[in-house]
Amino acid sequence: MNEREAREAVVRTAVALADQGYLAGVGGNLALRIDAERFAVTPSASDYYAMTADDICVLRLDNLEQLAGGGKPSVESGLHARALQARPDCMASVHTHQPVASAFTLLDRPLPMHGAEARRLIGAEVPMCAYAPSGTSWLASNVGKRVRADLNAYLMRNHGAVCLGATLEDACTVVRLLEQEAIAWFRRALAAQPDNRLYRQTLEFLEEDLR
Ligand SMILES: [Zn+2]
């Protein structure tokens, strides 16, 4: 993939994810490997609907040196670089603040995958990576050390998710399946514990959103 194609694909995907509510405003960001040395990443705190291919930053994978792009690269560039380096089979890394999977990160536990498609495309169980503030190398390290060849999604405590894929399309499928699995988890949990306020409020929020 050439640099221009990568930048255009990143813009297109960011708008599609924002349309589906997975980025929660300016939250979330995404990265696409261009070649062995470089990756394209969304700029920091940008309006995805106003963003053009020229705004997409190009960084070196090994040291995050900025090679192109007018804006300041996403604060999670180090997280994406770490994930892409740990997974040479993955071209894309998407960080979301998707509503229900993010609510799940308030719980300190892994999320098991039940559906056949989720198990095949994500893995058996999505781990909960330890908390660290956004944009820190500490957070990149907490996620990076959990990255495995047979797992395409990672939850970050009190924050959101990182979804990996061989392509941007695959990473977006992982985002969608992860959200479905988180919704299904809350539904099962609420059925088992009808008085649990977090479970109930998460699902109420979801229903309002769908209305
Ligand atoms: Zn974030």
Boltz pocket constraint, residues with backbone or C-beta under 6 A from the ligand:
constraints:
  - pocket:
      binder: B
      contacts: [[A, 27], [A, 28], [A, 95], [A, 96], [A, 97], [A, 134], [A, 159], [A, 160]]
      max_distance: 6.0
